[in-house]
Amino acid sequence: MRKRETLYLHALFVLVRREFEDERDLAAAPFDEYDETAVDPTAVHRPKDAHERALFALSTGLSATAASATDDTERPRSDAAGSDQYAR
């Protein structure tokens, strides 16, 4: 992947993180590793491998957050029409 593509993907993942933070009451723990990298998607002067490490840390936090959200058994599952025939 080229650096420009890595920066673009990094920026998209940051937007997904913000959406998760806005929609859910998240603890900062899943994103501690990413925050420690101190690499923003706008830091174009940083090397590509720094962005790749930050992107990997961010994707790990996002996947952990998404997995914990899908394990929420208090919310019944329903399809787009509102039917709960697929509920566990």
Secondary structure, DSSP 8 states (H G I E B T S, - for coil): --HHHHHHHHHHHHHHHHHHHHHS---SGGGHHHHHH---TT-TTS-HHHHHHHHHHHHHHHHHHHHHHHT--SS----TTS--TT--
